[in-house]
């Protein structure tokens, strides 16, 4: 319960404070209780916690796909999973990896700049040993890759990059390409040393050999799509179905698919005996088909167009006249009359 002081009590308090009998409240101590966040201008945080979490989710998909791909390629038990996603300077990343190691410089088209995929020497030599017919044992000797071993690792990294494209598909149509392989980290200066990067660390186990794969992406490279690195954007794109970019990808892939096209004159039922007795030059009468009736062009198993036969050069051909769904029964009879005319 609040108690109201009288004027005499207020005067007594002021007198006691002025004489030193009662100390004034420590205002500086109250100010020290405020929460102060330390900000390092030499190492600023450019990725939010949500963006870091989204990058982690994307690369968990990449880890699952890579586990399946490497297991099938090496015919061995492979396990890859995301250990951590951190932001640090590029110089700190270079200091954290061994020398020599396997460094693949990745072109992140259509994003500007490059990224780095680093594979621990233990994992590198385990893969090489497995592909060359061994048991997949790593080497305890630190050495550079030979030309043949480097070519083998180029093929492995290219295969892994296909999984990376699929993992990033909900954010951007990434087309990563391997530029070159370096073994000395000092020769892989893709950004200034103090530039911030996001580092995805993947724990990798091949048989009994354990090691790390690191995927380092500079902030300058990922900056144009930084707003898309949110769970809200990813889930909304999934709910809304195919985006414009995805539709273009689907159309591009469908354009190379081969499909059967069949021009059908008509249909009739025949016994097996009649079919076996057919010879070259025989005439088969088709019921309900008149001279001049348009033929039906089938795409796969679906009837799509009306067409009429003809010749182009020395090849038999058909000319599409109208879409099948656009023609009613009366229009079909009218169309057949025009063909007869």
C-alpha positions as a Python dict, from the first residue, in 0.01 Angstrom:
ca = {
    (1, 'X'): (0, 0, 0),
    (2, 'X'): (138, 341, -100),
    (3, 'X'): (206, 586, 188),
    (4, 'X'): (188, 964, 130),
    (5, 'X'): (454, 1168, 317),
    (6, 'X'): (358, 1484, 498),
    (7, 'X'): (539, 1812, 443),
    (8, 'X'): (727, 1777, 775),
    (9, 'X'): (854, 1431, 676),
    (10, 'X'): (971, 1561, 339),
    (11, 'X'): (1162, 1847, 509),
    (12, 'X'): (1328, 1600, 749),
    (13, 'X'): (1444, 1379, 459),
    (14, 'X'): (1592, 1675, 269),
    (15, 'X'): (1773, 1790, 584),
    (16, 'X'): (1917, 1443, 648),
    (17, 'X'): (2045, 1417, 290),
    (18, 'X'): (2209, 1762, 305),
    (19, 'X'): (2385, 1678, 639),
    (20, 'X'): (2502, 1339, 511),
    (21, 'X'): (2298, 1126, 749),
    (22, 'X'): (2131, 957, 445),
    (23, 'X'): (2323, 890, 121),
    (24, 'X'): (2163, 989, -207),
    (25, 'X'): (2061, 701, -436),
    (26, 'X'): (2341, 567, -658),
    (27, 'X'): (2222, 672, -1005),
    (28, 'X'): (2537, 541, -1179),
    (29, 'X'): (2474, 193, -1036),
    (30, 'X'): (2127, 189, -1193),
    (31, 'X'): (2273, 291, -1527),
    (32, 'X'): (2521, 4, -1509),
    (33, 'X'): (2231, -242, -1498),
    (34, 'X'): (2138, -161, -1857),
    (35, 'X'): (2212, -431, -2111),
    (36, 'X'): (2492, -322, -2343),
    (37, 'X'): (2556, -512, -2666),
    (38, 'X'): (2915, -522, -2781),
    (39, 'X'): (2956, -439, -3154),
    (40, 'X'): (3283, -512, -3330),
    (41, 'X'): (3325, -283, -3631),
    (42, 'X'): (3609, -503, -3761),
    (43, 'X'): (3385, -812, -3757),
    (44, 'X'): (3023, -699, -3809),
    (45, 'X'): (2739, -951, -3813),
    (46, 'X'): (2573, -930, -4154),
    (47, 'X'): (2349, -1238, -4133),
    (48, 'X'): (2052, -1251, -3899),
    (49, 'X'): (1973, -1561, -3694),
    (50, 'X'): (1677, -1637, -3921),
    (51, 'X'): (1896, -1618, -4232),
    (52, 'X'): (2154, -1848, -4072),
    (53, 'X'): (1877, -2093, -3984),
    (54, 'X'): (1742, -2084, -4341),
    (55, 'X'): (2089, -2153, -4485),
    (56, 'X'): (2115, -2447, -4244),
    (57, 'X'): (1779, -2589, -4363),
    (58, 'X'): (1882, -2557, -4728),
    (59, 'X'): (2207, -2741, -4673),
    (60, 'X'): (2042, -3017, -4472),
    (61, 'X'): (1870, -3101, -4801),
    (62, 'X'): (2208, -3078, -4975),
    (63, 'X'): (2358, -3314, -4713),
    (64, 'X'): (2085, -3575, -4767),
    (65, 'X'): (2128, -3566, -5145),
    (66, 'X'): (2507, -3586, -5115),
    (67, 'X'): (2480, -3883, -4877),
    (68, 'X'): (2276, -4072, -5136),
    (69, 'X'): (2499, -3973, -5430),
    (70, 'X'): (2829, -4064, -5262),
    (71, 'X'): (2691, -4389, -5122),
    (72, 'X'): (2589, -4500, -5471),
    (73, 'X'): (2916, -4383, -5628),
    (74, 'X'): (3154, -4531, -5371),
    (75, 'X'): (2947, -4843, -5296),
    (76, 'X'): (3009, -4772, -4930),
    (77, 'X'): (2821, -4638, -4629),
    (78, 'X'): (2841, -4258, -4639),
    (79, 'X'): (2685, -4015, -4393),
    (80, 'X'): (2683, -3637, -4437),
    (81, 'X'): (2503, -3391, -4209),
    (82, 'X'): (2520, -3021, -4123),
    (83, 'X'): (2734, -2969, -3812),
    (84, 'X'): (2715, -2589, -3792),
    (85, 'X'): (2649, -2270, -3986),
    (86, 'X'): (2857, -1970, -3875),
    (87, 'X'): (2950, -1624, -3995),
    (88, 'X'): (3312, -1519, -3974),
    (89, 'X'): (3573, -1334, -4175),
    (90, 'X'): (3732, -1493, -4478),
    (91, 'X'): (4074, -1477, -4312),
    (92, 'X'): (3944, -1678, -4014),
    (93, 'X'): (3809, -1941, -4253),
    (94, 'X'): (4145, -1978, -4431),
    (95, 'X'): (4323, -2014, -4097),
    (96, 'X'): (4083, -2288, -3983),
    (97, 'X'): (4151, -2529, -4272),
    (98, 'X'): (4461, -2748, -4320),
    (99, 'X'): (4735, -2691, -4576),
    (100, 'X'): (4739, -2870, -4817),
    (101, 'X'): (4373, -2949, -4868),
    (102, 'X'): (4122, -2976, -5153),
    (103, 'X'): (3971, -2635, -5237),
    (104, 'X'): (3719, -2616, -5519),
    (105, 'X'): (3652, -2259, -5637),
    (106, 'X'): (3285, -2252, -5739),
    (107, 'X'): (3129, -2004, -5983),
    (108, 'X'): (2787, -1919, -5832),
    (109, 'X'): (2611, -1814, -6154),
    (110, 'X'): (2378, -1619, -6177),
    (111, 'X'): (2513, -1465, -5854),
    (112, 'X'): (2828, -1259, -5887),
    (113, 'X'): (3149, -1385, -5736),
    (114, 'X'): (3262, -1727, -5623),
    (115, 'X'): (3232, -1962, -5328),
    (116, 'X'): (3467, -2229, -5197),
    (117, 'X'): (3403, -2597, -5126),
    (118, 'X'): (3676, -2742, -4906),
    (119, 'X'): (3709, -3117, -4853),
    (120, 'X'): (3922, -3247, -4567),
    (121, 'X'): (4231, -3446, -4682),
    (122, 'X'): (4111, -3754, -4488),
    (123, 'X'): (3784, -3755, -4685),
    (124, 'X'): (3962, -3675, -5013),
    (125, 'X'): (4203, -3966, -4992),
    (126, 'X'): (3932, -4200, -4863),
    (127, 'X'): (3724, -4123, -5176),
    (128, 'X'): (4027, -4168, -5404),
    (129, 'X'): (4126, -4495, -5237),
    (130, 'X'): (3771, -4628, -5268),
    (131, 'X'): (3743, -4535, -5637),
    (132, 'X'): (4082, -4692, -5712),
    (133, 'X'): (3969, -5026, -5570),
    (134, 'X'): (4083, -4993, -5207),
    (135, 'X'): (3889, -5020, -4884),
    (136, 'X'): (3844, -4643, -4854),
    (137, 'X'): (4118, -4585, -4599),
    (138, 'X'): (4248, -4233, -4547),
    (139, 'X'): (4617, -4144, -4552),
    (140, 'X'): (4818, -4017, -4259),
    (141, 'X'): (5072, -3851, -4487),
    (142, 'X'): (4997, -3488, -4577),
    (143, 'X'): (5071, -3426, -4943),
    (144, 'X'): (4940, -3251, -5256),
    (145, 'X'): (4714, -3428, -5502),
    (146, 'X'): (4866, -3580, -5815),
    (147, 'X'): (4723, -3484, -6155),
    (148, 'X'): (4517, -3803, -6174),
    (149, 'X'): (4386, -3761, -5819),
    (150, 'X'): (4295, -3399, -5889),
    (151, 'X'): (4099, -3503, -6199),
    (152, 'X'): (3912, -3763, -5994),
    (153, 'X'): (3819, -3503, -5730),
    (154, 'X'): (3702, -3263, -6001),
    (155, 'X'): (3446, -3525, -6106),
    (156, 'X'): (3335, -3575, -5745),
    (157, 'X'): (3288, -3201, -5686),
    (158, 'X'): (3095, -3159, -6013),
    (159, 'X'): (2860, -3440, -5904),
    (160, 'X'): (2811, -3275, -5563),
    (161, 'X'): (2733, -2937, -5723),
    (162, 'X'): (2425, -3089, -5888),
    (163, 'X'): (2288, -3154, -5539),
    (164, 'X'): (2369, -2796, -5441),
    (165, 'X'): (2156, -2662, -5727),
    (166, 'X'): (1858, -2869, -5615),
    (167, 'X'): (1899, -2762, -5251),
    (168, 'X'): (1892, -2392, -5352),
    (169, 'X'): (1605, -2429, -5601),
    (170, 'X'): (1342, -2277, -5368),
    (171, 'X'): (1546, -1957, -5339),
    (172, 'X'): (1718, -1917, -5677),
    (173, 'X'): (1793, -2114, -5992),
    (174, 'X'): (2157, -2158, -5899),
    (175, 'X'): (2392, -2297, -6165),
    (176, 'X'): (2717, -2364, -5977),
    (177, 'X'): (3022, -2453, -6187),
    (178, 'X'): (3364, -2571, -6077),
    (179, 'X'): (3629, -2322, -6179),
    (180, 'X'): (3951, -2479, -6054),
    (181, 'X'): (4098, -2679, -5767),
    (182, 'X'): (4364, -2538, -5536),
    (183, 'X'): (4552, -2715, -5257),
    (184, 'X'): (4706, -2411, -5085),
    (185, 'X'): (4448, -2186, -4910),
    (186, 'X'): (4668, -1881, -4970),
    (187, 'X'): (4607, -1916, -5346),
    (188, 'X'): (4228, -1903, -5306),
    (189, 'X'): (4180, -1532, -5242),
    (190, 'X'): (3826, -1481, -5374),
    (191, 'X'): (3742, -1186, -5140),
    (192, 'X'): (3939, -953, -4912),
    (193, 'X'): (4055, -1114, -4583),
    (194, 'X'): (3823, -902, -4363),
    (195, 'X'): (3511, -973, -4574),
    (196, 'X'): (3233, -1158, -4391),
    (197, 'X'): (3136, -1507, -4511),
    (198, 'X'): (2885, -1771, -4408),
    (199, 'X'): (3050, -2108, -4344),
    (200, 'X'): (2849, -2430, -4368),
    (201, 'X'): (3037, -2715, -4198),
    (202, 'X'): (2932, -3067, -4298),
    (203, 'X'): (3046, -3363, -4093),
    (204, 'X'): (3127, -3645, -4335),
    (205, 'X'): (3187, -4011, -4263),
    (206, 'X'): (3291, -4266, -4526),
    (207, 'X'): (3312, -4611, -4373),
    (208, 'X'): (3530, -4560, -4066),
    (209, 'X'): (3695, -4240, -4192),
    (210, 'X'): (3560, -3912, -4054),
    (211, 'X'): (3628, -3557, -4168),
    (212, 'X'): (3473, -3225, -4268),
    (213, 'X'): (3345, -3062, -4582),
    (214, 'X'): (3315, -2684, -4568),
    (215, 'X'): (3112, -2463, -4799),
    (216, 'X'): (3217, -2097, -4772),
    (217, 'X'): (2993, -1829, -4929),
    (218, 'X'): (3101, -1461, -4916),
    (219, 'X'): (2842, -1203, -4814),
    (220, 'X'): (2910, -1007, -5135),
    (221, 'X'): (2804, -1312, -5338),
    (222, 'X'): (2487, -1386, -5144),
    (223, 'X'): (2383, -1023, -5084),
    (224, 'X'): (2141, -993, -5386),
    (225, 'X'): (1921, -1274, -5246),
    (226, 'X'): (1971, -1205, -4874),
    (227, 'X'): (1603, -1104, -4839),
    (228, 'X'): (1495, -1445, -4968),
    (229, 'X'): (1683, -1629, -4695),
    (230, 'X'): (1386, -1649, -4463),
    (231, 'X'): (1153, -1932, -4364),
    (232, 'X'): (855, -1715, -4458),
    (233, 'X'): (978, -1675, -4816),
    (234, 'X'): (1060, -2043, -4856),
    (235, 'X'): (729, -2168, -4719),
    (236, 'X'): (527, -1911, -4917),
    (237, 'X'): (700, -2021, -5238),
    (238, 'X'): (613, -2383, -5160),
    (239, 'X'): (247, -2299, -5090),
    (240, 'X'): (210, -2080, -5397),
    (241, 'X'): (327, -2360, -5623),
    (242, 'X'): (574, -2315, -5906),
    (243, 'X'): (733, -1971, -5933),
    (244, 'X'): (811, -1805, -6263),
    (245, 'X'): (1171, -1926, -6242),
    (246, 'X'): (1056, -2282, -6176),
    (247, 'X'): (807, -2269, -6462),
    (248, 'X'): (1082, -2160, -6699),
    (249, 'X'): (1298, -2450, -6580),
    (250, 'X'): (1011, -2695, -6632),
    (251, 'X'): (940, -2561, -6981),
    (252, 'X'): (1308, -2580, -7072),
    (253, 'X'): (1332, -2942, -6960),
    (254, 'X'): (1005, -3044, -7125),
    (255, 'X'): (1117, -2894, -7456),
    (256, 'X'): (1379, -3170, -7491),
    (257, 'X'): (1143, -3460, -7410),
    (258, 'X'): (1071, -3692, -7705),
    (259, 'X'): (706, -3790, -7753),
    (260, 'X'): (517, -3998, -8009),
    (261, 'X'): (293, -3820, -8261),
    (262, 'X'): (39, -4035, -8451),
    (263, 'X'): (-196, -3937, -8734),
    (264, 'X'): (-500, -4166, -8711),
    (265, 'X'): (-717, -4220, -9021),
    (266, 'X'): (-984, -4423, -8842),
    (267, 'X'): (-1051, -4733, -8633),
    (268, 'X'): (-1206, -5073, -8685),
    (269, 'X'): (-1211, -5417, -8521),
    (270, 'X'): (-1048, -5715, -8693),
    (271, 'X'): (-1002, -6074, -8589),
    (272, 'X'): (-651, -6212, -8548),
    (273, 'X'): (-713, -6434, -8855),
    (274, 'X'): (-793, -6128, -9068),
    (275, 'X'): (-483, -5945, -8944),
    (276, 'X'): (-261, -6243, -9023),
    (277, 'X'): (-404, -6267, -9374),
    (278, 'X'): (-329, -5903, -9462),
    (279, 'X'): (-85, -5853, -9749),
    (280, 'X'): (72, -5555, -9918),
    (281, 'X'): (-182, -5387, -10148),
    (282, 'X'): (-492, -5500, -9952),
    (283, 'X'): (-762, -5236, -9896),
    (284, 'X'): (-922, -5211, -9552),
    (285, 'X'): (-1260, -5034, -9542),
    (286, 'X'): (-1297, -4816, -9234),
    (287, 'X'): (-1657, -4776, -9107),
    (288, 'X'): (-1789, -4424, -9043),
    (289, 'X'): (-1498, -4269, -9235),
    (290, 'X'): (-1574, -4077, -9553),
    (291, 'X'): (-1343, -3952, -9821),
    (292, 'X'): (-1215, -3611, -9722),
    (293, 'X'): (-1280, -3653, -9347),
    (294, 'X'): (-998, -3492, -9148),
    (295, 'X'): (-757, -3721, -8969),
    (296, 'X'): (-698, -3705, -8594),
    (297, 'X'): (-348, -3622, -8472),
    (298, 'X'): (-262, -3784, -8140),
    (299, 'X'): (8, -3653, -7905),
    (300, 'X'): (105, -3951, -7692),
    (301, 'X'): (-229, -4113, -7609),
    (302, 'X'): (-440, -3797, -7633),
    (303, 'X'): (-626, -3674, -7942),
    (304, 'X'): (-531, -3307, -7986),
    (305, 'X'): (-571, -3185, -8348),
    (306, 'X'): (-750, -3236, -8679),
    (307, 'X'): (-516, -3267, -8973),
    (308, 'X'): (-509, -3362, -9341),
    (309, 'X'): (-252, -3578, -9522),
    (310, 'X'): (-5, -3450, -9776),
    (311, 'X'): (352, -3469, -9902),
    (312, 'X'): (648, -3240, -9826),
    (313, 'X'): (930, -3315, -10067),
    (314, 'X'): (956, -3693, -10075),
    (315, 'X'): (816, -3739, -9721),
    (316, 'X'): (461, -3815, -9613),
    (317, 'X'): (329, -3539, -9386),
    (318, 'X'): (14, -3397, -9227),
    (319, 'X'): (-106, -3041, -9200),
    (320, 'X'): (-273, -2936, -8873),
    (321, 'X'): (-603, -2761, -8942),
    (322, 'X'): (-770, -2702, -8604),
    (323, 'X'): (-758, -2801, -8239),
    (324, 'X'): (-976, -3097, -8154),
    (325, 'X'): (-1144, -2936, -7851),
    (326, 'X'): (-1233, -2627, -8057),
    (327, 'X'): (-1445, -2822, -8308),
    (328, 'X'): (-1805, -2921, -8240),
    (329, 'X'): (-1989, -3205, -8419),
    (330, 'X'): (-2160, -2970, -8667),
    (331, 'X'): (-1832, -2796, -8738),
    (332, 'X'): (-1666, -3134, -8795),
    (333, 'X'): (-1920, -3223, -9064),
    (334, 'X'): (-1876, -2878, -9219),
    (335, 'X'): (-1498, -2922, -9208),
    (336, 'X'): (-1528, -3263, -9376),
    (337, 'X'): (-1743, -3106, -9652),
    (338, 'X'): (-1478, -2841, -9712),
    (339, 'X'): (-1214, -3114, -9742),
    (340, 'X'): (-1425, -3296, -10001),
    (341, 'X'): (-1471, -2974, -10198),
}
